[in-house]
């Protein structure tokens, strides 16, 4: 049984790493949009999105560190 536990843990870690990479990609895209928009409403939207993605990224990093995944 310990082997299946480690496989499950590896699978969970892989899922978290995938989410982290996707979040980082979305953050890069949001930063690029922020640098291109000029309308105040769009700037505000980008700021909210960037802050939300930074919080999401921090969560995944914290969880992965706690589980020894990074």
N, CA, C and O atoms as a Maestro MAE file, in Angstrom:
{
 s_m_m2io_version
 :::
 2.0.0
}

f_m_ct {
 s_m_title
 :::
 protein
 m_atom[280] {
  # First column is atom index #
  i_m_mmod_type
  r_m_x_coord
  r_m_y_coord
  r_m_z_coord
  i_m_residue_number
  s_m_chain_name
  s_m_pdb_residue_name
  s_m_pdb_atom_name
  i_m_atomic_number
  :::
  1 25 0.786 -1.232 0.000 1 A "UNK " " N  " 7
  2 3 0.000 0.000 0.000 1 A "UNK " " CA " 6
  3 2 0.820 1.284 0.000 1 A "UNK " " C  " 6
  4 15 0.388 2.259 -0.616 1 A "UNK " " O  " 8
  5 25 1.970 1.341 0.651 2 A "UNK " " N  " 7
  6 3 2.710 2.600 0.640 2 A "UNK " " CA " 6
  7 2 3.054 3.081 -0.773 2 A "UNK " " C  " 6
  8 15 3.157 4.284 -1.011 2 A "UNK " " O  " 8
  9 25 3.232 2.140 -1.712 3 A "UNK " " N  " 7
  10 3 3.534 2.527 -3.076 3 A "UNK " " CA " 6
  11 2 2.388 3.316 -3.679 3 A "UNK " " C  " 6
  12 15 2.622 4.320 -4.351 3 A "UNK " " O  " 8
  13 25 1.127 2.877 -3.449 4 A "UNK " " N  " 7
  14 3 -0.012 3.606 -4.002 4 A "UNK " " CA " 6
  15 2 -0.171 4.976 -3.351 4 A "UNK " " C  " 6
  16 15 -0.629 5.924 -3.989 4 A "UNK " " O  " 8
  17 25 0.206 5.077 -2.084 5 A "UNK " " N  " 7
  18 3 0.151 6.379 -1.420 5 A "UNK " " CA " 6
  19 2 1.148 7.323 -2.071 5 A "UNK " " C  " 6
  20 15 0.818 8.480 -2.330 5 A "UNK " " O  " 8
  21 25 2.350 6.860 -2.339 6 A "UNK " " N  " 7
  22 3 3.339 7.733 -2.949 6 A "UNK " " CA " 6
  23 2 2.940 8.086 -4.381 6 A "UNK " " C  " 6
  24 15 3.203 9.200 -4.833 6 A "UNK " " O  " 8
  25 25 2.309 7.156 -5.104 7 A "UNK " " N  " 7
  26 3 1.819 7.468 -6.446 7 A "UNK " " CA " 6
  27 2 0.735 8.536 -6.374 7 A "UNK " " C  " 6
  28 15 0.704 9.454 -7.195 7 A "UNK " " O  " 8
  29 25 -0.147 8.415 -5.397 8 A "UNK " " N  " 7
  30 3 -1.206 9.404 -5.233 8 A "UNK " " CA " 6
  31 2 -0.617 10.763 -4.881 8 A "UNK " " C  " 6
  32 15 -1.036 11.788 -5.418 8 A "UNK " " O  " 8
  33 25 0.358 10.765 -3.976 9 A "UNK " " N  " 7
  34 3 1.000 12.020 -3.603 9 A "UNK " " CA " 6
  35 2 1.714 12.642 -4.799 9 A "UNK " " C  " 6
  36 15 1.674 13.858 -4.985 9 A "UNK " " O  " 8
  37 25 2.362 11.814 -5.603 10 A "UNK " " N  " 7
  38 3 3.039 12.316 -6.796 10 A "UNK " " CA " 6
  39 2 2.020 12.880 -7.777 10 A "UNK " " C  " 6
  40 15 2.262 13.907 -8.411 10 A "UNK " " O  " 8
  41 25 0.893 12.214 -7.899 11 A "UNK " " N  " 7
  42 3 -0.155 12.683 -8.799 11 A "UNK " " CA " 6
  43 2 -0.717 14.022 -8.324 11 A "UNK " " C  " 6
  44 15 -0.940 14.923 -9.132 11 A "UNK " " O  " 8
  45 25 -0.944 14.154 -7.029 12 A "UNK " " N  " 7
  46 3 -1.436 15.415 -6.473 12 A "UNK " " CA " 6
  47 2 -0.412 16.527 -6.677 12 A "UNK " " C  " 6
  48 15 -0.766 17.654 -7.024 12 A "UNK " " O  " 8
  49 25 0.872 16.197 -6.456 13 A "UNK " " N  " 7
  50 3 1.935 17.180 -6.659 13 A "UNK " " CA " 6
  51 2 1.987 17.608 -8.121 13 A "UNK " " C  " 6
  52 15 2.144 18.791 -8.422 13 A "UNK " " O  " 8
  53 25 1.853 16.636 -9.032 14 A "UNK " " N  " 7
  54 3 1.849 16.965 -10.460 14 A "UNK " " CA " 6
  55 2 0.682 17.866 -10.821 14 A "UNK " " C  " 6
  56 15 0.831 18.788 -11.623 14 A "UNK " " O  " 8
  57 25 -0.480 17.604 -10.232 15 A "UNK " " N  " 7
  58 3 -1.642 18.468 -10.479 15 A "UNK " " CA " 6
  59 2 -1.387 19.885 -9.978 15 A "UNK " " C  " 6
  60 15 -1.690 20.860 -10.666 15 A "UNK " " O  " 8
  61 25 -0.827 19.990 -8.775 16 A "UNK " " N  " 7
  62 3 -0.526 21.312 -8.211 16 A "UNK " " CA " 6
  63 2 0.518 22.043 -9.056 16 A "UNK " " C  " 6
  64 15 0.400 23.246 -9.289 16 A "UNK " " O  " 8
  65 25 1.537 21.317 -9.510 17 A "UNK " " N  " 7
  66 3 2.547 21.945 -10.354 17 A "UNK " " CA " 6
  67 2 1.945 22.409 -11.670 17 A "UNK " " C  " 6
  68 15 2.292 23.477 -12.174 17 A "UNK " " O  " 8
  69 25 1.041 21.607 -12.226 18 A "UNK " " N  " 7
  70 3 0.366 22.009 -13.453 18 A "UNK " " CA " 6
  71 2 -0.464 23.261 -13.255 18 A "UNK " " C  " 6
  72 15 -0.459 24.159 -14.097 18 A "UNK " " O  " 8
  73 25 -1.176 23.320 -12.143 19 A "UNK " " N  " 7
  74 3 -1.972 24.515 -11.831 19 A "UNK " " CA " 6
  75 2 -1.075 25.730 -11.639 19 A "UNK " " C  " 6
  76 15 -1.405 26.833 -12.075 19 A "UNK " " O  " 8
  77 25 0.062 25.517 -10.981 20 A "UNK " " N  " 7
  78 3 1.006 26.610 -10.770 20 A "UNK " " CA " 6
  79 2 1.537 27.131 -12.104 20 A "UNK " " C  " 6
  80 15 1.605 28.343 -12.314 20 A "UNK " " O  " 8
  81 25 1.908 26.234 -12.996 21 A "UNK " " N  " 7
  82 3 2.414 26.655 -14.302 21 A "UNK " " CA " 6
  83 2 1.342 27.371 -15.109 21 A "UNK " " C  " 6
  84 15 1.626 28.373 -15.765 21 A "UNK " " O  " 8
  85 25 0.115 26.868 -15.065 22 A "UNK " " N  " 7
  86 3 -0.985 27.529 -15.776 22 A "UNK " " CA " 6
  87 2 -1.237 28.924 -15.202 22 A "UNK " " C  " 6
  88 15 -1.453 29.880 -15.946 22 A "UNK " " O  " 8
  89 25 -1.207 29.027 -13.890 23 A "UNK " " N  " 7
  90 3 -1.411 30.322 -13.236 23 A "UNK " " CA " 6
  91 2 -0.309 31.299 -13.617 23 A "UNK " " C  " 6
  92 15 -0.574 32.475 -13.865 23 A "UNK " " O  " 8
  93 25 0.926 30.812 -13.664 24 A "UNK " " N  " 7
  94 3 2.045 31.679 -14.051 24 A "UNK " " CA " 6
  95 2 1.879 32.154 -15.489 24 A "UNK " " C  " 6
  96 15 2.167 33.311 -15.793 24 A "UNK " " O  " 8
  97 25 1.419 31.279 -16.376 25 A "UNK " " N  " 7
  98 3 1.187 31.664 -17.766 25 A "UNK " " CA " 6
  99 2 0.091 32.729 -17.854 25 A "UNK " " C  " 6
  100 15 0.234 33.722 -18.567 25 A "UNK " " O  " 8
  101 25 -1.004 32.510 -17.120 26 A "UNK " " N  " 7
  102 3 -2.102 33.482 -17.118 26 A "UNK " " CA " 6
  103 2 -1.645 34.819 -16.548 26 A "UNK " " C  " 6
  104 15 -2.088 35.872 -17.007 26 A "UNK " " O  " 8
  105 25 -0.763 34.787 -15.551 27 A "UNK " " N  " 7
  106 3 -0.231 36.014 -14.967 27 A "UNK " " CA " 6
  107 2 0.622 36.767 -15.983 27 A "UNK " " C  " 6
  108 15 0.542 37.992 -16.079 27 A "UNK " " O  " 8
  109 25 1.421 36.050 -16.723 28 A "UNK " " N  " 7
  110 3 2.226 36.686 -17.770 28 A "UNK " " CA " 6
  111 2 1.333 37.347 -18.815 28 A "UNK " " C  " 6
  112 15 1.607 38.461 -19.261 28 A "UNK " " O  " 8
  113 25 0.265 36.655 -19.200 29 A "UNK " " N  " 7
  114 3 -0.672 37.213 -20.178 29 A "UNK " " CA " 6
  115 2 -1.381 38.448 -19.628 29 A "UNK " " C  " 6
  116 15 -1.566 39.433 -20.344 29 A "UNK " " O  " 8
  117 25 -1.774 38.394 -18.361 30 A "UNK " " N  " 7
  118 3 -2.451 39.536 -17.743 30 A "UNK " " CA " 6
  119 2 -1.503 40.738 -17.657 30 A "UNK " " C  " 6
  120 15 -1.924 41.875 -17.870 30 A "UNK " " O  " 8
  121 25 -0.242 40.493 -17.348 31 A "UNK " " N  " 7
  122 3 0.743 41.582 -17.309 31 A "UNK " " CA " 6
  123 2 0.945 42.184 -18.692 31 A "UNK " " C  " 6
  124 15 1.085 43.399 -18.827 31 A "UNK " " O  " 8
  125 25 0.961 41.348 -19.709 32 A "UNK " " N  " 7
  126 3 1.112 41.850 -21.079 32 A "UNK " " CA " 6
  127 2 -0.091 42.709 -21.467 32 A "UNK " " C  " 6
  128 15 0.071 43.759 -22.089 32 A "UNK " " O  " 8
  129 25 -1.306 42.264 -21.098 33 A "UNK " " N  " 7
  130 3 -2.512 43.056 -21.373 33 A "UNK " " CA " 6
  131 2 -2.457 44.390 -20.649 33 A "UNK " " C  " 6
  132 15 -2.789 45.431 -21.216 33 A "UNK " " O  " 8
  133 25 -2.032 44.350 -19.389 34 A "UNK " " N  " 7
  134 3 -1.932 45.568 -18.599 34 A "UNK " " CA " 6
  135 2 -1.029 46.591 -19.288 34 A "UNK " " C  " 6
  136 15 -1.317 47.788 -19.286 34 A "UNK " " O  " 8
  137 25 0.055 46.110 -19.874 35 A "UNK " " N  " 7
  138 3 1.003 46.999 -20.542 35 A "UNK " " CA " 6
  139 2 0.478 47.551 -21.858 35 A "UNK " " C  " 6
  140 15 1.054 48.493 -22.403 35 A "UNK " " O  " 8
  141 25 -0.609 46.979 -22.380 36 A "UNK " " N  " 7
  142 3 -1.132 47.424 -23.667 36 A "UNK " " CA " 6
  143 2 -2.392 48.282 -23.560 36 A "UNK " " C  " 6
  144 15 -2.673 49.067 -24.466 36 A "UNK " " O  " 8
  145 25 -3.157 48.151 -22.476 37 A "UNK " " N  " 7
  146 3 -4.427 48.874 -22.389 37 A "UNK " " CA " 6
  147 2 -4.203 50.306 -21.925 37 A "UNK " " C  " 6
  148 15 -3.224 50.624 -21.250 37 A "UNK " " O  " 8
  149 25 -5.158 51.167 -22.319 38 A "UNK " " N  " 7
  150 3 -5.060 52.574 -21.928 38 A "UNK " " CA " 6
  151 2 -6.337 53.078 -21.259 38 A "UNK " " C  " 6
  152 15 -6.318 54.117 -20.600 38 A "UNK " " O  " 8
  153 25 -7.430 52.364 -21.418 39 A "UNK " " N  " 7
  154 3 -8.692 52.803 -20.824 39 A "UNK " " CA " 6
  155 2 -8.701 52.476 -19.330 39 A "UNK " " C  " 6
  156 15 -8.329 51.371 -18.937 39 A "UNK " " O  " 8
  157 25 -9.118 53.417 -18.505 40 A "UNK " " N  " 7
  158 3 -9.083 53.219 -17.050 40 A "UNK " " CA " 6
  159 2 -9.805 51.953 -16.578 40 A "UNK " " C  " 6
  160 15 -9.322 51.262 -15.681 40 A "UNK " " O  " 8
  161 25 -10.948 51.653 -17.174 41 A "UNK " " N  " 7
  162 3 -11.697 50.466 -16.754 41 A "UNK " " CA " 6
  163 2 -10.916 49.188 -17.037 41 A "UNK " " C  " 6
  164 15 -10.937 48.253 -16.237 41 A "UNK " " O  " 8
  165 25 -10.231 49.149 -18.171 42 A "UNK " " N  " 7
  166 3 -9.442 47.972 -18.525 42 A "UNK " " CA " 6
  167 2 -8.187 47.864 -17.665 42 A "UNK " " C  " 6
  168 15 -7.759 46.767 -17.306 42 A "UNK " " O  " 8
  169 25 -7.610 49.002 -17.343 43 A "UNK " " N  " 7
  170 3 -6.458 49.003 -16.441 43 A "UNK " " CA " 6
  171 2 -6.873 48.446 -15.088 43 A "UNK " " C  " 6
  172 15 -6.170 47.614 -14.514 43 A "UNK " " O  " 8
  173 25 -8.004 48.900 -14.580 44 A "UNK " " N  " 7
  174 3 -8.510 48.420 -13.290 44 A "UNK " " CA " 6
  175 2 -8.776 46.921 -13.326 44 A "UNK " " C  " 6
  176 15 -8.439 46.203 -12.385 44 A "UNK " " O  " 8
  177 25 -9.383 46.449 -14.417 45 A "UNK " " N  " 7
  178 3 -9.667 45.023 -14.551 45 A "UNK " " CA " 6
  179 2 -8.374 44.214 -14.532 45 A "UNK " " C  " 6
  180 15 -8.303 43.166 -13.890 45 A "UNK " " O  " 8
  181 25 -7.359 44.699 -15.231 46 A "UNK " " N  " 7
  182 3 -6.073 44.003 -15.265 46 A "UNK " " CA " 6
  183 2 -5.436 43.957 -13.881 46 A "UNK " " C  " 6
  184 15 -4.868 42.937 -13.488 46 A "UNK " " O  " 8
  185 25 -5.527 45.040 -13.155 47 A "UNK " " N  " 7
  186 3 -4.952 45.085 -11.800 47 A "UNK " " CA " 6
  187 2 -5.628 44.048 -10.906 47 A "UNK " " C  " 6
  188 15 -4.949 43.325 -10.177 47 A "UNK " " O  " 8
  189 25 -6.955 43.968 -10.954 48 A "UNK " " N  " 7
  190 3 -7.668 42.970 -10.161 48 A "UNK " " CA " 6
  191 2 -7.268 41.561 -10.563 48 A "UNK " " C  " 6
  192 15 -7.036 40.705 -9.709 48 A "UNK " " O  " 8
  193 25 -7.187 41.323 -11.866 49 A "UNK " " N  " 7
  194 3 -6.823 39.990 -12.348 49 A "UNK " " CA " 6
  195 2 -5.404 39.617 -11.932 49 A "UNK " " C  " 6
  196 15 -5.158 38.491 -11.500 49 A "UNK " " O  " 8
  197 25 -4.473 40.556 -12.059 50 A "UNK " " N  " 7
  198 3 -3.091 40.298 -11.673 50 A "UNK " " CA " 6
  199 2 -2.995 39.990 -10.183 50 A "UNK " " C  " 6
  200 15 -2.296 39.059 -9.783 50 A "UNK " " O  " 8
  201 25 -3.692 40.767 -9.364 51 A "UNK " " N  " 7
  202 3 -3.660 40.520 -7.916 51 A "UNK " " CA " 6
  203 2 -4.256 39.165 -7.565 51 A "UNK " " C  " 6
  204 15 -3.730 38.462 -6.701 51 A "UNK " " O  " 8
  205 25 -5.342 38.792 -8.221 52 A "UNK " " N  " 7
  206 3 -5.960 37.486 -7.963 52 A "UNK " " CA " 6
  207 2 -5.024 36.356 -8.380 52 A "UNK " " C  " 6
  208 15 -4.890 35.364 -7.663 52 A "UNK " " O  " 8
  209 25 -4.384 36.499 -9.520 53 A "UNK " " N  " 7
  210 3 -3.468 35.462 -9.991 53 A "UNK " " CA " 6
  211 2 -2.223 35.372 -9.107 53 A "UNK " " C  " 6
  212 15 -1.696 34.280 -8.897 53 A "UNK " " O  " 8
  213 25 -1.753 36.496 -8.593 54 A "UNK " " N  " 7
  214 3 -0.616 36.463 -7.670 54 A "UNK " " CA " 6
  215 2 -0.984 35.724 -6.388 54 A "UNK " " C  " 6
  216 15 -0.180 34.957 -5.857 54 A "UNK " " O  " 8
  217 25 -2.194 35.954 -5.895 55 A "UNK " " N  " 7
  218 3 -2.653 35.256 -4.695 55 A "UNK " " CA " 6
  219 2 -2.783 33.759 -4.966 55 A "UNK " " C  " 6
  220 15 -2.415 32.939 -4.125 55 A "UNK " " O  " 8
  221 25 -3.300 33.408 -6.127 56 A "UNK " " N  " 7
  222 3 -3.438 31.997 -6.509 56 A "UNK " " CA " 6
  223 2 -2.061 31.345 -6.615 56 A "UNK " " C  " 6
  224 15 -1.860 30.230 -6.134 56 A "UNK " " O  " 8
  225 25 -1.111 32.042 -7.247 57 A "UNK " " N  " 7
  226 3 0.252 31.519 -7.377 57 A "UNK " " CA " 6
  227 2 0.879 31.315 -5.993 57 A "UNK " " C  " 6
  228 15 1.508 30.286 -5.746 57 A "UNK " " O  " 8
  229 25 0.714 32.265 -5.113 58 A "UNK " " N  " 7
  230 3 1.272 32.157 -3.758 58 A "UNK " " CA " 6
  231 2 0.681 30.956 -3.026 58 A "UNK " " C  " 6
  232 15 1.387 30.264 -2.293 58 A "UNK " " O  " 8
  233 25 -0.609 30.709 -3.221 59 A "UNK " " N  " 7
  234 3 -1.258 29.553 -2.594 59 A "UNK " " CA " 6
  235 2 -0.612 28.251 -3.070 59 A "UNK " " C  " 6
  236 15 -0.248 27.403 -2.256 59 A "UNK " " O  " 8
  237 25 -0.471 28.093 -4.389 60 A "UNK " " N  " 7
  238 3 0.109 26.858 -4.925 60 A "UNK " " CA " 6
  239 2 1.548 26.679 -4.460 60 A "UNK " " C  " 6
  240 15 1.958 25.563 -4.140 60 A "UNK " " O  " 8
  241 25 2.311 27.748 -4.420 61 A "UNK " " N  " 7
  242 3 3.687 27.655 -3.950 61 A "UNK " " CA " 6
  243 2 3.720 27.239 -2.490 61 A "UNK " " C  " 6
  244 15 4.524 26.391 -2.103 61 A "UNK " " O  " 8
  245 25 2.847 27.832 -1.672 62 A "UNK " " N  " 7
  246 3 2.818 27.488 -0.244 62 A "UNK " " CA " 6
  247 2 2.459 26.023 -0.049 62 A "UNK " " C  " 6
  248 15 3.115 25.322 0.720 62 A "UNK " " O  " 8
  249 25 1.428 25.558 -0.736 63 A "UNK " " N  " 7
  250 3 0.991 24.166 -0.590 63 A "UNK " " CA " 6
  251 2 2.091 23.216 -1.046 63 A "UNK " " C  " 6
  252 15 2.369 22.220 -0.379 63 A "UNK " " O  " 8
  253 25 2.709 23.515 -2.167 64 A "UNK " " N  " 7
  254 3 3.778 22.649 -2.673 64 A "UNK " " CA " 6
  255 2 4.969 22.623 -1.715 64 A "UNK " " C  " 6
  256 15 5.567 21.568 -1.507 64 A "UNK " " O  " 8
  257 25 5.314 23.747 -1.140 65 A "UNK " " N  " 7
  258 3 6.420 23.777 -0.174 65 A "UNK " " CA " 6
  259 2 6.084 22.960 1.073 65 A "UNK " " C  " 6
  260 15 6.922 22.225 1.594 65 A "UNK " " O  " 8
  261 25 4.848 23.101 1.539 66 A "UNK " " N  " 7
  262 3 4.439 22.356 2.729 66 A "UNK " " CA " 6
  263 2 4.482 20.847 2.480 66 A "UNK " " C  " 6
  264 15 4.775 20.070 3.389 66 A "UNK " " O  " 8
  265 25 4.189 20.441 1.248 67 A "UNK " " N  " 7
  266 3 4.194 19.019 0.920 67 A "UNK " " CA " 6
  267 2 5.546 18.545 0.405 67 A "UNK " " C  " 6
  268 15 5.704 17.375 0.054 67 A "UNK " " O  " 8
  269 25 6.515 19.442 0.358 68 A "UNK " " N  " 7
  270 3 7.841 19.067 -0.099 68 A "UNK " " CA " 6
  271 2 7.928 18.896 -1.603 68 A "UNK " " C  " 6
  272 15 8.831 18.226 -2.105 68 A "UNK " " O  " 8
  273 25 6.987 19.502 -2.331 69 A "UNK " " N  " 7
  274 3 6.963 19.343 -3.781 69 A "UNK " " CA " 6
  275 2 7.893 20.262 -4.516 69 A "UNK " " C  " 6
  276 15 8.218 20.009 -5.676 69 A "UNK " " O  " 8
  277 25 8.343 21.352 -3.861 70 A "UNK " " N  " 7
  278 3 9.310 22.258 -4.510 70 A "UNK " " CA " 6
  279 2 10.310 22.721 -3.482 70 A "UNK " " C  " 6
  280 15 11.215 23.490 -3.805 70 A "UNK " " O  " 8
  :::
 }
 m_bond[279] {
  # First column is bond index #
  i_m_from
  i_m_to
  i_m_order
  :::
  1 1 2 1
  2 2 3 1
  3 3 4 2
  4 3 5 1
  5 5 6 1
  6 6 7 1
  7 7 8 2
  8 7 9 1
  9 9 10 1
  10 10 11 1
  11 11 12 2
  12 11 13 1
  13 13 14 1
  14 14 15 1
  15 15 16 2
  16 15 17 1
  17 17 18 1
  18 18 19 1
  19 19 20 2
  20 19 21 1
  21 21 22 1
  22 22 23 1
  23 23 24 2
  24 23 25 1
  25 25 26 1
  26 26 27 1
  27 27 28 2
  28 27 29 1
  29 29 30 1
  30 30 31 1
  31 31 32 2
  32 31 33 1
  33 33 34 1
  34 34 35 1
  35 35 36 2
  36 35 37 1
  37 37 38 1
  38 38 39 1
  39 39 40 2
  40 39 41 1
  41 41 42 1
  42 42 43 1
  43 43 44 2
  44 43 45 1
  45 45 46 1
  46 46 47 1
  47 47 48 2
  48 47 49 1
  49 49 50 1
  50 50 51 1
  51 51 52 2
  52 51 53 1
  53 53 54 1
  54 54 55 1
  55 55 56 2
  56 55 57 1
  57 57 58 1
  58 58 59 1
  59 59 60 2
  60 59 61 1
  61 61 62 1
  62 62 63 1
  63 63 64 2
  64 63 65 1
  65 65 66 1
  66 66 67 1
  67 67 68 2
  68 67 69 1
  69 69 70 1
  70 70 71 1
  71 71 72 2
  72 71 73 1
  73 73 74 1
  74 74 75 1
  75 75 76 2
  76 75 77 1
  77 77 78 1
  78 78 79 1
  79 79 80 2
  80 79 81 1
  81 81 82 1
  82 82 83 1
  83 83 84 2
  84 83 85 1
  85 85 86 1
  86 86 87 1
  87 87 88 2
  88 87 89 1
  89 89 90 1
  90 90 91 1
  91 91 92 2
  92 91 93 1
  93 93 94 1
  94 94 95 1
  95 95 96 2
  96 95 97 1
  97 97 98 1
  98 98 99 1
  99 99 100 2
  100 99 101 1
  101 101 102 1
  102 102 103 1
  103 103 104 2
  104 103 105 1
  105 105 106 1
  106 106 107 1
  107 107 108 2
  108 107 109 1
  109 109 110 1
  110 110 111 1
  111 111 112 2
  112 111 113 1
  113 113 114 1
  114 114 115 1
  115 115 116 2
  116 115 117 1
  117 117 118 1
  118 118 119 1
  119 119 120 2
  120 119 121 1
  121 121 122 1
  122 122 123 1
  123 123 124 2
  124 123 125 1
  125 125 126 1
  126 126 127 1
  127 127 128 2
  128 127 129 1
  129 129 130 1
  130 130 131 1
  131 131 132 2
  132 131 133 1
  133 133 134 1
  134 134 135 1
  135 135 136 2
  136 135 137 1
  137 137 138 1
  138 138 139 1
  139 139 140 2
  140 139 141 1
  141 141 142 1
  142 142 143 1
  143 143 144 2
  144 143 145 1
  145 145 146 1
  146 146 147 1
  147 147 148 2
  148 147 149 1
  149 149 150 1
  150 150 151 1
  151 151 152 2
  152 151 153 1
  153 153 154 1
  154 154 155 1
  155 155 156 2
  156 155 157 1
  157 157 158 1
  158 158 159 1
  159 159 160 2
  160 159 161 1
  161 161 162 1
  162 162 163 1
  163 163 164 2
  164 163 165 1
  165 165 166 1
  166 166 167 1
  167 167 168 2
  168 167 169 1
  169 169 170 1
  170 170 171 1
  171 171 172 2
  172 171 173 1
  173 173 174 1
  174 174 175 1
  175 175 176 2
  176 175 177 1
  177 177 178 1
  178 178 179 1
  179 179 180 2
  180 179 181 1
  181 181 182 1
  182 182 183 1
  183 183 184 2
  184 183 185 1
  185 185 186 1
  186 186 187 1
  187 187 188 2
  188 187 189 1
  189 189 190 1
  190 190 191 1
  191 191 192 2
  192 191 193 1
  193 193 194 1
  194 194 195 1
  195 195 196 2
  196 195 197 1
  197 197 198 1
  198 198 199 1
  199 199 200 2
  200 199 201 1
  201 201 202 1
  202 202 203 1
  203 203 204 2
  204 203 205 1
  205 205 206 1
  206 206 207 1
  207 207 208 2
  208 207 209 1
  209 209 210 1
  210 210 211 1
  211 211 212 2
  212 211 213 1
  213 213 214 1
  214 214 215 1
  215 215 216 2
  216 215 217 1
  217 217 218 1
  218 218 219 1
  219 219 220 2
  220 219 221 1
  221 221 222 1
  222 222 223 1
  223 223 224 2
  224 223 225 1
  225 225 226 1
  226 226 227 1
  227 227 228 2
  228 227 229 1
  229 229 230 1
  230 230 231 1
  231 231 232 2
  232 231 233 1
  233 233 234 1
  234 234 235 1
  235 235 236 2
  236 235 237 1
  237 237 238 1
  238 238 239 1
  239 239 240 2
  240 239 241 1
  241 241 242 1
  242 242 243 1
  243 243 244 2
  244 243 245 1
  245 245 246 1
  246 246 247 1
  247 247 248 2
  248 247 249 1
  249 249 250 1
  250 250 251 1
  251 251 252 2
  252 251 253 1
  253 253 254 1
  254 254 255 1
  255 255 256 2
  256 255 257 1
  257 257 258 1
  258 258 259 1
  259 259 260 2
  260 259 261 1
  261 261 262 1
  262 262 263 1
  263 263 264 2
  264 263 265 1
  265 265 266 1
  266 266 267 1
  267 267 268 2
  268 267 269 1
  269 269 270 1
  270 270 271 1
  271 271 272 2
  272 271 273 1
  273 273 274 1
  274 274 275 1
  275 275 276 2
  276 275 277 1
  277 277 278 1
  278 278 279 1
  279 279 280 2
  :::
 }
}
